[in-house]
Amino acid sequence: MQVQFYLPVAADPANAEPNAVQNAVPPMVWQACLLCAGFYRNNQKVFVYCTNQQDAEQLDEVLWQFDAHSFVPHNLAGEGPARGAPIEISWLPPKNSRQVLINLTSTVPVFVNRFSQIIEFVPQAESDKDIARQKYKHYRQLGVTPQTVQAS
């Protein structure tokens, strides 16, 4: 199992302004959508685990707003084809087999060992970083040495 913790991107005024969709969602949601697109282009199936139905629906809506040439086939769990689209989004445990887990919850899911690659995020707010520290410790207890990655 490979675990990666994505560090938040610091705002850079020299960069081009983000689009309206990107401005309207939390940075972790936007980064999760970008990662979904990349995994899809690499023919990997992804399960995005959200805290609740509202968060899952928000991520679903953001993916629908990607322009046509970068469309990412996805669905909320229970919708779409029987085996699910390449990207499945849910607040409930997965029913289908996937290679990648993008975890947007505050805990390490009990089903984490079903995935070969796990993506976690370090929150931007200093007060929320303890959540990532606790998850990091949990993975270490499982015998995994997580990597940190600078989000882009």
Contact map, one row per residue, 1 for C-alpha under 8 A:
11100000000000000000000000000000000000000000000000000000000000000000000000000000000000000000000000000000000000001011110000000000000000000000000100000000
11110000000000000000000000000000000000000000000000000000000000000000000000000000000000000000000000000000000000000001110000000000000000000000000111000000
11111000000000000000000000000000000000000000000000000000000000000000000000000000000000000000000000000000000000000000111100000000000000000010000111100000
01111100000000000000000000000000000000000000000000000000000000000000000000000000000000000000000000000000000000000000111100000000000000000000000001111000
00111110000000000000000000000000000000000000000000000000000000000000000000000000000000000000000000000000000000000000001111000000000000000000000001111000
00011111000000000000000000000000000000000000000000000000000000000000000000000000000000000000000000000000000000000000001111000000000000000000000000011110
00001111100000000000000000000000000000000000000000000000000000000000000000000000000000000000000000000000000000000000000011100000000000000000000000011110
00000111110000000000000000110000000000000000000000000000000000000000000000000000000000000000000000000000000000000000000011110000000000000000000000000110
00000011111000000000000000000000000000000000000000000000000000000000000000000000000000000000000000000000000000000000000000000000000000000000000000000111
00000001111100000000000000000000000000000000000000000000000000000000000000000000000000000000000000000000000000000000000000000000000000000000000000000000
00000000111110000000000000000000000000000000000000000000000000000000000000000000000000000000000000000000000000000000000000000000000000000000000000000000
00000000011111100000000000000000000000000000000000000000000000000000000000000000000000000000000000000000000000000000000000000000000000000000000000000000
00000000001111110000000000000000000000000000000000000000000000000000000000000000000000000000000000000000000000000000000000000000000000000000000000000000
00000000000111110000000000000000000000000000000000000000000000000000000000000000000000000000000000000000000000000000000000000000000000000000000000000000
00000000000111111000000000000000000000000000000000000000000000000000000000000000000000000000000000000000000000000000000000000000000000000000000000000000
00000000000011111100000000000000000000000000000000000000000000000000000000000000000000000000000000000000000000000000000000000000000000000000000000000000
00000000000000111110000000000000000000000000000000000000000000000000000000000000000000000000000000000000000000000000000000000000000000000000000000000000
00000000000000011111011000000000000000000000000000000000000000000000000000000000000000000000000000000000000000000000000000000000000000000000000000000000
00000000000000001111111000000000000000000000000000000000000000000000000000000000000000000000000000000000000000000000000000000000000000000000000000000000
00000000000000000111111100000000000000000000000000000000000000000000000000000000000000000000000000000000000000000000000000000000000000000000000000000000
00000000000000000011111110000000000000000000000000000000000001001000000000000000000000000000000000000000000000000000000000000000000000000000000000000000
00000000000000000111111111100100000000000000000000000000000000000000000000000000000000000000000000000000000000000000000000000000000000000000000000000000
00000000000000000111111111000000000000000000000000000000000000000000000000000000000000000000000000000000000000000000000000000000000000000000000000000000
00000000000000000001111111000000000000000000000000000000000000000000000000000000000000000000000000000000000000000000000000000000000000000000000000000000
00000000000000000000111111101100000000000000000000000000000000000000000000000000000000000000000000000000000000000000000000000000000000000000000000000000
00000000000000000000011111111100000000000000000000000000000000000000000000000000000000000000000000000000000000000000000000000000000000000000000000000000
00000001000000000000010011111110000000000000000000000000000000000000000000000000000000000000000000000000000000000000000000000000000000000000000000000000
00000001000000000000000001111111000000000000000000000000000000000000000000000000000000000000000000000001000000000000000010100000000000000000000000000000
00000000000000000000000011111111100000000000000000000000001000000000000000000000000000000000000000000001000000000000000000000000000000000000000000000000
00000000000000000000010011111111110000000000000000000000000001000000000000000000000000000000000000000000000000000000000000000000000000000000000000000000
00000000000000000000000000111111111000000000000000000000000000000000000000000000000000000000000000000000000000000000000000000000000000000000000000000010
00000000000000000000000000011111111100000000000000000000000000000000000000000000000000000000000000000100000000000000000000000000000000000000000000000000
00000000000000000000000000001111111110000000000000000000001001100000000000000000000000000000000000000000000000000000000000000000000000000000000000000000
00000000000000000000000000000111111111000000000000000000000000000000000000000000000000000000000000000000000000000000000000000000000000000000000000000000
00000000000000000000000000000011111111100000000000000000000000000000000000000000000000000000000000000000000000000000000000000000000000000000000000000000
00000000000000000000000000000001111111110000010000000000000000000000000100000000000000100000000000000000000000000000000000000000000000000000000000000000
00000000000000000000000000000000111111111000000000000000000000000000011100000000000000000000000000000000000000000000000000000000000000000000000000000000
00000000000000000000000000000000011111111100000000000000000000000000000000000000000000000000000000000000000000000000000000000000000000000000000000000000
00000000000000000000000000000000001111111111110000000000000000000000000000000000000000000000000000000000000000000000000000000000000000000000000000000000
00000000000000000000000000000000000111111111110000000000000000000000000100000000000001100000000000000000000000000000000000000000000000000000000000000000
00000000000000000000000000000000000011111111000000000000000000000000000000000000000000000000000000000000000000000000000000000000000000000000000000000000
00000000000000000000000000000000000001111111000000000000000000000000000000000000000000000000000000000000000000000000000000000000000000000000000000000000
00000000000000000000000000000000000000111111100000000000000000000000000000000000000001000000000000000000000000000000000000000000000000000000000000000000
00000000000000000000000000000000000000111111110000000000000000000000000000000000000001000000000001110000000000000000000000000000000000000000000000000000
00000000000000000000000000000000000000110011111000000000000000000000000000000000000001100000000001110000000000000000000000000000000000000000000000000000
00000000000000000000000000000000000100110001111100000000000000000000000000000000000001110000000001111100000000000000000000000000000000000000000000000000
00000000000000000000000000000000000000000000111110000000000000000000000000000000000000111100010001011100000000000000000000000000000000000000000000000000
00000000000000000000000000000000000000000000011111000000000000000000000000000000000000111100000000001111000000000000000000000000000000000000000000000000
00000000000000000000000000000000000000000000001111100001000000000000000000000000000000001111100000001111100000000000000000000000000000000000000000000000
00000000000000000000000000000000000000000000000111111011000000000000000000000000000000001110000000000011100000000000000000000000000000000000000000000000
00000000000000000000000000000000000000000000000011111011000000000000000000000000000000000010000000000001110000000000000000000000000000000000000000000000
00000000000000000000000000000000000000000000000001111111000000000000000000000000000000000110000000000000000000000000000000000000000000000000000000000000
00000000000000000000000000000000000000000000000001111111100000000000000000000000000000000110000000000000000000000000000000000000000000000000000000000000
00000000000000000000000000000000000000000000000000011111110000000000000000000000000000000000000000000000000000000000000000000000000000000000000000000000
00000000000000000000000000000000000000000000000001111111111000000000000000000000000000000000000000000000000000000000000000000000000000000000000000000000
00000000000000000000000000000000000000000000000011111111111100000000000000010000000000001110000000000000000000000000000000000000000000000000000000000000
00000000000000000000000000000000000000000000000000001111111110000000000000010000000000000000000000000000000000000000000000000000000000000000000000000000
00000000000000000000000000000000000000000000000000000111111111000000000000000000000000000000000000000000000000000000000000000000000000000000000000000000
00000000000000000000000000001000100000000000000000000011111111100000000000000000000000001000000000000000000000000000000000000000000000000000000000000000
00000000000000000000000000000000000000000000000000000001111111110000000001110000000000001000000000000000000000000000000000000000000000000000000000000000
00000000000000000000000000000000000000000000000000000000111111111000000000000000000000000000000000000000000000000000000000000000000000000000000000000000
00000000000000000000100000000100100000000000000000000000011111111100000000000000000000000000000000000000000000000000000000000000000000000000000000000000
00000000000000000000000000000000100000000000000000000000001111111100001101000000000000000000000000000000000000000000000000000000000000000000000000000000
00000000000000000000000000000000000000000000000000000000000111111100001100000000000000000000000000000000000000000000000000000000000000000000000000000000
00000000000000000000100000000000000000000000000000000000000011111110000000000000000000000000000000000000000000000000000000000000000000000000000000000000
00000000000000000000000000000000000000000000000000000000000001111111011100000000000000000000000000000000000000000000000000000000000000000000000000000000
00000000000000000000000000000000000000000000000000000000000000001111111000000000000000000000000000000000000000000000000000000000000000000000000000000000
00000000000000000000000000000000000000000000000000000000000000000111111000000000000000000000000000000000000000000000000000000000000000000000000000000000
00000000000000000000000000000000000000000000000000000000000000000011111000000000000000000000000000000000000000000000000000000000000000000000000000000000
00000000000000000000000000000000000010000000000000000000000000000111111100000000000000000000000000000000000000000000000000000000000000000000000000000000
00000000000000000000000000000000000010000000000000000000000000110111111110000000000000000000000000000000000000000000000000000000000000000000000000000000
00000000000000000000000000000000000110010000000000000000000000110100011111000000000000100000000000000000000000000000000000000000000000000000000000000000
00000000000000000000000000000000000000000000000000000000000000000000001111100000000011100000000000000000000000000000000000000000000000000000000000000000
00000000000000000000000000000000000000000000000000000000000100100000000111110000000111111000000000000000000000000000000000000000000000000000000000000000
00000000000000000000000000000000000000000000000000000000000100000000000011111011000110111000000000000000000000000000000000000000000000000000000000000000
00000000000000000000000000000000000000000000000000000001100100000000000001111111000000011100000000000000000000000000000000000000000000000000000000000000
00000000000000000000000000000000000000000000000000000000000000000000000000111110000100011101010000000000000000000000000000000000000000000000000000000000
00000000000000000000000000000000000000000000000000000000000000000000000000011111000100000000000000000000000000000000000000000000000000000000000000000000
00000000000000000000000000000000000000000000000000000000000000000000000000111111100100000000000000000000000000000000000000000000000000000000000000000000
00000000000000000000000000000000000000000000000000000000000000000000000000110111110110000000000000000000000000000000000000000000000000000000000000000000
00000000000000000000000000000000000000000000000000000000000000000000000000000011111110000000000000000000000000000000000000000000000000000000000000000000
00000000000000000000000000000000000000000000000000000000000000000000000000000001111100000000000000000000000000000000000000000000000000000000000000000000
00000000000000000000000000000000000000000000000000000000000000000000000000000000111110000000000100000000000000000000000000000000000000000000000000000000
00000000000000000000000000000000000000000000000000000000000000000000000001101111111111110000000100000000000000000000000000000000000000000000000000000000
00000000000000000000000000000000000000000000000000000000000000000000000011100001101111110000000000000000000000000000000000000000000000000000000000000000
00000000000000000000000000000000000000010011110000000000000000000000000011000000000111110000000000000000000000000000000000000000000000000000000000000000
00000000000000000000000000000000000100010000111100000000000000000000000111100000000111111000000000000000000000000000000000000000000000000000000000000000
00000000000000000000000000000000000000000000011100000000000000000000000001111000000111111100000000000000000000000000000000000000000000000000000000000000
00000000000000000000000000000000000000000000001111000001001100000000000001111000000000111110000000000000000000000000000000000000000000000000000000000000
00000000000000000000000000000000000000000000001111011001000000000000000000011000000000011111110000000000000000000000000000000000000000000000000000000000
00000000000000000000000000000000000000000000000011111001000000000000000000000000000000001111100000000000000000000000000000000000000000000000000000000000
00000000000000000000000000000000000000000000000010000000000000000000000000001000000000000111110000000000000000000000000000000000000000000000000000000000
00000000000000000000000000000000000000000000000010000000000000000000000000000000000000000111111000000000000000100000000000000000000000000000000000000000
00000000000000000000000000000000000000000000001000000000000000000000000000001000000000000101111110000000000000000000000000000000000000000000000000000000
00000000000000000000000000000000000000000000000000000000000000000000000000000000000000000000111110000000000000000000000000000000000000000000000000000000
00000000000000000000000000000000000000000000000000000000000000000000000000000000001100000000011111000000000000000000000000000000000000000000000000000000
00000000000000000000000000000000000000000000000000000000000000000000000000000000000000000000011111100000000000000100000000000000000000000000000000000000
00000000000000000000000000000000000000000001111000000000000000000000000000000000000000000000000111111000000000000110000000000000000000000000000000000000
00000000000000000000000000000000000000000001110000000000000000000000000000000000000000000000000011111000000000000011100000000000000000000000000000000000
00000000000000000000000000000000000000000001111000000000000000000000000000000000000000000000000001111100000000000011111000000000000000000000000000000000
00000000000000000000000000000000000000000000011110000000000000000000000000000000000000000000000001111110000000010010111000000000000000000000000000000000
00000000000000000000000000000001000000000000011110000000000000000000000000000000000000000000000000011111000000000000011100000000000000000000000000000000
00000000000000000000000000000000000000000000000111000000000000000000000000000000000000000000000000001111100100000000011110000000000000000000000000000000
00000000000000000000000000011000000000000000000111100000000000000000000000000000000000000000000000000111110000000000000110000000000000000000000000000000
00000000000000000000000000000000000000000000000011100000000000000000000000000000000000000000000000000011111100000000000000000000000000000000000000000000
00000000000000000000000000000000000000000000000000100000000000000000000000000000000000000000000000000001111100000000000000000000001100000000000000000000
00000000000000000000000000000000000000000000000000000000000000000000000000000000000000000000000000000000111110000000000000000000001000100000000000000000
00000000000000000000000000000000000000000000000000000000000000000000000000000000000000000000000000000010111111010000000000000000000000100100000000000000
00000000000000000000000000000000000000000000000000000000000000000000000000000000000000000000000000000000001111110000000000000000000000000000000000000000
00000000000000000000000000000000000000000000000000000000000000000000000000000000000000000000000000000000000111111000000000000000000000000000000000000000
00000000000000000000000000000000000000000000000000000000000000000000000000000000000000000000100000000000000011111100000000000000000000000000000000000000
00000000000000000000000000000000000000000000000000000000000000000000000000000000000000000000000000001000000111111110010000000000000000000000000000000000
10000000000000000000000000000000000000000000000000000000000000000000000000000000000000000000000000000000000001111111000000000000000000000000000000000000
00000000000000000000000000000000000000000000000000000000000000000000000000000000000000000000000011000000000000111111000000000000000000000000000000000000
10000000000000000000000000000000000000000000000000000000000000000000000000000000000000000000000001111000000000011111110000000000000000000000000000000000
11000000000000000000000000000000000000000000000000000000000000000000000000000000000000000000000000110000000000001111110000000000000000000000000000000000
11110000000000000000000000000000000000000000000000000000000000000000000000000000000000000000000000111000000000000011111000000000000000000000000000000000
11110000000000000000000000000000000000000000000000000000000000000000000000000000000000000000000000011110000000010011111100000000000000000000000000000000
00111100000000000000000000000000000000000000000000000000000000000000000000000000000000000000000000011110000000000000111110000000000000000000000000000000
00111100000000000000000000000000000000000000000000000000000000000000000000000000000000000000000000000111000000000000011111000000000100000000000000000000
00001111000000000000000000010000000000000000000000000000000000000000000000000000000000000000000000000011000000000000001111100000000100000000000000000000
00001111000000000000000000000000000000000000000000000000000000000000000000000000000000000000000000000000000000000000000111110000100100000000000000000000
00000011000000000000000000010000000000000000000000000000000000000000000000000000000000000000000000000000000000000000000011111101100100000000000000000000
00000001000000000000000000000000000000000000000000000000000000000000000000000000000000000000000000000000000000000000000001111101100000000000000000000000
00000000000000000000000000000000000000000000000000000000000000000000000000000000000000000000000000000000000000000000000000111111100000000000000000000000
00000000000000000000000000000000000000000000000000000000000000000000000000000000000000000000000000000000000000000000000000111111100000000000000000000000
00000000000000000000000000000000000000000000000000000000000000000000000000000000000000000000000000000000000000000000000000001111110000000000000000000000
00000000000000000000000000000000000000000000000000000000000000000000000000000000000000000000000000000000000000000000000000111111111100000000000000000000
00000000000000000000000000000000000000000000000000000000000000000000000000000000000000000000000000000000000000000000000001111111111110000000000000000000
00000000000000000000000000000000000000000000000000000000000000000000000000000000000000000000000000000000000000000000000000000011111111000000000000000000
00000000000000000000000000000000000000000000000000000000000000000000000000000000000000000000000000000000011000000000000000000001111111100000000000000000
00000000000000000000000000000000000000000000000000000000000000000000000000000000000000000000000000000000010000000000000111100001111111110000000000000000
00000000000000000000000000000000000000000000000000000000000000000000000000000000000000000000000000000000000000000000000000000000111111111000000000000000
00000000000000000000000000000000000000000000000000000000000000000000000000000000000000000000000000000000000000000000000000000000011111111100000000000000
00000000000000000000000000000000000000000000000000000000000000000000000000000000000000000000000000000000001100000000000000000000001111111110000000000000
00000000000000000000000000000000000000000000000000000000000000000000000000000000000000000000000000000000000000000000000000000000000111111111000001000000
00000000000000000000000000000000000000000000000000000000000000000000000000000000000000000000000000000000000000000000000000000000000011111111100000000000
00000000000000000000000000000000000000000000000000000000000000000000000000000000000000000000000000000000000100000000000000000000000001111111110000000000
00100000000000000000000000000000000000000000000000000000000000000000000000000000000000000000000000000000000000000000000000000000000000111111111111000000
00000000000000000000000000000000000000000000000000000000000000000000000000000000000000000000000000000000000000000000000000000000000000011111111111000000
00000000000000000000000000000000000000000000000000000000000000000000000000000000000000000000000000000000000000000000000000000000000000001111111100000000
00000000000000000000000000000000000000000000000000000000000000000000000000000000000000000000000000000000000000000000000000000000000000000111111100000000
00000000000000000000000000000000000000000000000000000000000000000000000000000000000000000000000000000000000000000000000000000000000000000011111110000000
11100000000000000000000000000000000000000000000000000000000000000000000000000000000000000000000000000000000000000000000000000000000000000011111111000000
01100000000000000000000000000000000000000000000000000000000000000000000000000000000000000000000000000000000000000000000000000000000000000011001111100000
01111000000000000000000000000000000000000000000000000000000000000000000000000000000000000000000000000000000000000000000000000000000000010011000111110000
00111000000000000000000000000000000000000000000000000000000000000000000000000000000000000000000000000000000000000000000000000000000000000000000011111000
00011110000000000000000000000000000000000000000000000000000000000000000000000000000000000000000000000000000000000000000000000000000000000000000001111100
00011110000000000000000000000000000000000000000000000000000000000000000000000000000000000000000000000000000000000000000000000000000000000000000000111110
00000111100000000000000000000000000000000000000000000000000000000000000000000000000000000000000000000000000000000000000000000000000000000000000000011111
00000111100000000000000000000010000000000000000000000000000000000000000000000000000000000000000000000000000000000000000000000000000000000000000000001111
00000000100000000000000000000000000000000000000000000000000000000000000000000000000000000000000000000000000000000000000000000000000000000000000000000111
